[in-house]
Amino acid sequence: MVVIRMARGGSKKRPFYNLVAADSRNRRDGRFIERVGFYNPVASDSAEKLRIALDRVEYWTKTGAQLSPAVERLVKDYSAKVSAAA
């Protein structure tokens, strides 16, 4: 089964997460199919904190991918922000 989840990167105490579509049997930071965005929780005010390719997330969910709870929350917040800006 394909899962859209966060893969942790960055250094110690400076997390950076890639939002990836991966096989659920692979490790959290292991092999993935496609990178669909990123989340930087410690970004400064001027830096970009979150970017998601909503079209790719929609494609993967239509093909049967599940969103992890954290990614589901981020996608919901990001899509509301994008629709408000447009």
Secondary structure as UniProt FT lines:
FT   STRAND          2..11
FT   TURN            12..13
FT   STRAND          14..23
FT   TURN            24..25
FT   TURN            28..29
FT   STRAND          34..39
FT   TURN            41..42
FT   STRAND          50..52
FT   HELIX           54..62
FT   TURN            63..64
FT   STRAND          66..67
FT   HELIX           69..85
//
